[in-house]
């Protein structure tokens, strides 16, 4: 999932996500959820919304 650090956007692994919405047994990541490098998810689907 793309996310942005101090100078660039890059791929990464989500470390937090929805507590109630799952895909293939994994919590979905939402914009502003934490990413493994200490940043947050920067982009998401324009037409899917979840808690």
Residue pairs with C-beta under 8 A, 6 or more apart in sequence:
1 11
1 12
1 14
1 29
1 35
1 41
1 43
2 9
2 10
2 11
2 41
2 42
2 43
3 9
3 10
3 11
3 12
3 35
3 37
3 39
3 40
3 41
3 42
3 43
4 10
4 39
4 42
5 37
5 38
5 39
9 42
10 37
12 35
12 36
12 37
12 39
13 35
13 36
14 27
14 29
14 33
14 34
14 35
14 36
14 41
15 33
15 34
15 35
15 36
16 27
16 29
16 33
16 34
17 26
17 27
17 28
17 29
17 30
17 33
18 27
18 28
18 29
18 30
18 50
18 51
19 27
19 51
20 50
20 51
21 27
21 28
21 50
21 51
22 28
28 50
29 41
29 44
30 41
30 44
30 50
31 40
31 41
31 42
31 43
31 44
32 40
32 41
33 40
33 41
34 40
35 41
